[in-house]
Structure formats: structure tokens, C-alpha cells
Amino acid sequence: MVQAKRPTTGRDMLLSLLVILVPLAIIVAIFSQGPRDAAVETVDWEPVAATASRQAPYRVLAPAELPAGWRATRVSWTRIGEPDPTGNDSVRNRWQLGVLTDSDLYIELDQGDKQAKEMVDDLSRRGEPDGTSTVDGQAWKRLVTDDDRTRSMVLATPRVTTIVTGDVSYSMLETYLGLLRPQPTS
């Protein structure tokens, strides 16, 4: 016996539409949420600075104290031939300290004793000369990238090249440089 097909009603169409729209709404809700603000992990930089200060063939610089709201987020000390943070063998004795300001702007301090030009070119993103700044009686060379985004300040001596870099103003870099002090070697 063949049953007659019941005519489609508005209710049937509504149920079919719900079967499609409910999962679609769930998928849209899940994927339309932006990334949650990830908590920035801070690091205890002072023990690493102490080790670098004992082992480095130059005077290691670090902040005497970070201003309120500033926090260290990256720190490393790598001796020549040891794996650096990227896993490559280091070509220099390198001290590195990255901080976030209270406005979440990143500034990085790097010091190294070999292949200074390559280090400066790499860290400054091939910055071009942009004058000088005097901080604590020392003339620091200013560099800026072609896109006017990244600024660096460099002090090169026969023993060590120091570079401070960030996507910040020279004034902010000068403020950070004013915080730096030679670390005790013992």
C-alpha cells in the first residue's frame, strides 16, 4: 500500500531552518570571538644579569630599577659557541633584556662583543643613521628604519657594542638608557 505524501507545512520548514541555523549560530559564536588577551609572562631577570656580569668580558648594563608598571619579559645570557635563544650557536658573548613599559611598548637591550656591525644591522632592522643623543655624558648613535617605525640607539666601544631598540620614540629609549647601570661583577 502506498501512502500519500503529506503536504509540507510552514512548521516543517521552520524546523528544517532551525536544524540548519542552530549549529551555524554556534559555529559563528565560537569563531567570531577575538583572541583573549593573553597574560604576558614576566621573567626574573636579575639572576641572569648577575651570571652575565660574572662571565662577560665586558661591563653588563641593566636597569637599577624598573619604573612602576614596567616588566621584564625576555632575558638571556649566551656565551660564544653556546646555543642562543633561537637555538643557533652564538657568535658573541651576548646579554639581552627585553621589557614592556607600562603602556605595553617593548624595548630591548642587547650587548655583544663580536661582529658588532652584523648585530646592529640585525637588531636595528637595518636602521639608517638619524643623529645622536647624549645620555649620561655618552653620545649614542641614533638609527631609524625606512618605515620610521623602529628606533635604536647604539654605543660602540672596543670591548662591547650596546644597542637599545624599540618601536618607540627616541625620548622613551633615552629614558630607558638613563635607568641602566653597570652590574656588579662579583
Residue, then its C-alpha position, 0 to 999 in steps of 0.5 A: m500500500v502506498q501512502a500519500k505524501r503529506p503536504t509540507t507545512g510552514r512548521d516543517m520548514l521552520l524546523s528544517l531552518l532551525v536544524i540548519l541555523v542552530p549549529l551555524a549560530i554556534i559555529v559563528a559564536i565560537f569563531s567570531q570571538g577575538p583572541r583573549d588577551a593573553a597574560v604576558e609572562t614576566v621573567d626574573w631577570e636579575p639572576v641572569a644579569a648577575t651570571a652575565s656580569r660574572q662571565a662577560p668580558y665586558r661591563v653588563l648594563a641593566p636597569a637599577e630599577l624598573p619604573a612602576g608598571w614596567r616588566a621584564t619579559r625576555v632575558s638571556w645570557t649566551r656565551i660564544g659557541e653556546p646555543d642562543p635563544t633561537g637555538n643557533d650557536s652564538v657568535r658573541n658573548r651576548w646579554q639581552l633584556g627585553v621589557l614592556t613599559d607600562s603602556d605595553l611598548y617593548i624595548e630591548l637591550d642587547q650587548g655583544d662583543k663580536q661582529a658588532k656591525e652584523m648585530v646592529d644591522d640585525l637588531s636595528r632592522r637595518g636602521e639608517p643613521d638619524g643623529t645622536s643623543t647624549v645620555d649620561g655624558q655618552a653620545w649614542k648613535r641614533l638609527v631609524t628604519d625606512d618605515d620610521r617605525t623602529r628606533s635604536m640607539v647604539l654605543a660602540t666601544p672596543r670591548v662591547t657594542t650596546i644597542v637599545t631598540g624599540d618601536v618607540s620614540y627616541s625620548m622613551l629609549e633615552t629614558y630607558l638608557g638613563l635607568l641602566r647601570p653597570q652590574p656588579t661583577s662579583 
